[in-house]
Amino acid sequence: MALPLHPSPSMKQRLTFGAVLAGLCIVLALATVALTGCSLAKTLDIVNPSYSIRDIRPRVDIALPLSSSSIDLDFTIAVNNPNRVGLKLDQIDFNLFINDQRILDGVSRQRINIPANGHGDVRLSTRFGYQQVRTLFTEIADLIRGDRARYEIRGNAWYDTPVGRLKFPVTVYSTGNSDNRR
């Protein structure tokens, strides 16, 4: 049996009715998924982990000519997860301040799994070029000696969670040999 080239009016009505029903099913499915996601987020109640500086290691690389010299600072940041679910730290973007002066910006894309009610360490690495070292010599020398230099890391941490990707603020600071952390 050959299909007609032009559908009859009743066939058009059935096709239109079928398309409307399919559209309604898609809308209902999306609404169900959205409502389930919202209730899951409320049930999990994911909060910002706490952060502290566990370690800081300066490395001086003196080269000739001096303009090729640099100082690397490696920070180990402890992340304590108070949540009932594990979190995957995807990225930290940060600014480094020494004695309240913004020194540089950085990004760590080190992926860390932090268990529920557990902790993990993330490493942030920074490099000061020769020009930065010259203009901030006193602050950097104090930091390396562990004297009165105050250093601070501010930024955002991005986590992959069961309810999607979440962004939380990070602020960690320390002064001299006695650490203060937020």
C-alpha positions, 0 to 999 in steps of 0.5 A, spaced: 500 500 500 502 506 498 502 512 502 498 518 500 503 524 498 498 529 502 496 527 509 489 527 510 486 532 515 485 527 520 492 524 519 495 531 520 490 532 527 493 525 529 500 528 528 499 534 531 496 531 537 502 526 538 507 532 537 503 536 543 503 530 547 511 528 546 512 536 548 508 535 554 512 529 556 519 532 555 517 538 559 514 534 565 521 530 565 525 536 565 521 539 571 521 532 575 529 532 574 529 540 576 525 538 582 529 532 584 536 536 584 533 542 588 531 537 594 537 533 593 541 539 594 537 541 600 538 534 603 545 534 602 546 541 605 553 542 602 557 548 605 564 551 604 570 547 607 575 550 611 582 551 609 589 552 613 596 553 610 599 547 612 606 548 609 610 554 605 616 552 602 620 558 598 626 556 593 631 561 590 633 560 583 639 565 582 641 565 575 646 570 571 644 574 568 640 576 574 634 578 570 633 570 569 633 569 577 626 567 580 623 565 587 618 559 587 613 559 593 610 552 594 604 552 599 600 546 602 593 548 603 589 543 608 582 542 606 577 540 611 570 537 608 565 537 614 560 535 609 556 528 609 558 527 602 565 527 598 567 533 594 572 533 588 576 539 588 577 541 581 580 548 581 582 554 585 584 560 583 587 565 587 591 571 589 597 572 593 598 578 598 604 579 602 604 585 607 597 586 604 600 588 597 597 583 591 603 580 588 600 575 583 595 571 581 595 563 580 590 557 578 591 550 581 588 545 577 590 539 581 584 535 582 583 532 589 578 528 592 576 530 599 572 524 603 566 526 607 568 528 614 575 528 611 581 532 609 585 533 603 591 537 601 592 541 595 599 545 593 599 552 590 605 554 586 607 561 585 613 564 581 616 571 582 620 574 577 626 578 577 622 585 577 617 582 582 623 580 587 626 587 586 620 591 588 618 587 593 625 585 596 624 587 603 617 583 604 620 577 600 626 577 605 621 577 611 617 571 608 623 567 607 626 568 614 619 567 617 619 574 620 614 579 620 611 578 613 604 577 613 602 573 607 594 571 605 591 567 599 584 569 597 580 566 591 575 561 589 575 553 590 571 550 585 568 543 587 564 537 583 559 535 587 553 530 587 548 536 586 553 540 580 559 544 580 559 549 586 564 555 587 566 557 594 570 563 597 577 561 600 581 566 604 587 563 608 592 568 612 598 567 616 603 572 620 610 571 622 611 564 625 604 564 629 598 562 624 592 565 623 587 562 619 580 563 616 
